[in-house]
């Protein structure tokens, strides 16, 4: 019998979902493929194709806090925040638009993502 992980207050225990770092390169690649910037939903649709084989059953679940949101998309959005903080994505893009920065393009080309 398989043991089900114990979930405290709706939060998934550490280590079960795909880590944020797994989305770094796919997000930047998707942005380049989409011309450098695109609406978040479009970017995540491209990212999904790139990471589909890495996603596990926990990634595909809805968030307990927001049943309309899928966990992996939420993780990718947190990854976007990290990329912005690191200067790999632009902070000043219009709301809902994700945009790669020149530093992000350079890091992607050099394989330093």
Secondary structure, DSSP 8 states (H G I E B T S, - for coil): -------BTTB--TTSS--GGGGHHHHHHHHHHTTSEEEHHHHHHHHHHHHGGG--TTTTSEETTEEEEEHHHHHHHHHHHHHHHTTSB-SSS-TTEEEB-HHHHHHHHHT--
